[in-house]
Amino acid sequence: MSEANETKKEGRGPTPKGELVRGPRRKLTGKVVSNTANPGRAKKTIVVEVTRFFRDPVYGKYVKRRRKFHAHDEKEQYKTNDVVEIRESRPLSRTKRWEAVRLVNRPVEV
């Protein structure tokens, strides 16, 4: 029995800094509602509206839910109405916990 306890103890301990292992970060896709091009807006921040559909458990009807996320846009490259992918990150400000990863679709300007 002591041998089993010793092998368990060997595997435990702090993880070395070079081998930090994190779980996968959530990714969401949504439409940019507001960007930094407008005067008075926060720099390097975009507001992304993510729409999701789910089935109502009682009635079976599909329901649309929308939620807005503040995301970090380092290069200020995304514009209003762009469809972007955002990823979870560490807190960057009071409301920003996401960062823009890539442009999925840019609508044609009229």
Secondary structure as GFF3:
##gff-version 3
##sequence-region A 1 110
A	DSSP	alpha_helix	2	11	.	.	.	ID=ss1
A	DSSP	three_ten_helix	17	19	.	.	.	ID=ss2
A	DSSP	beta_strand	27	34	.	.	.	ID=ss3
A	DSSP	beta_strand	45	55	.	.	.	ID=ss4
A	DSSP	beta_strand	62	72	.	.	.	ID=ss5
A	DSSP	beta_strand	83	88	.	.	.	ID=ss6
A	DSSP	beta_strand	96	105	.	.	.	ID=ss7
###
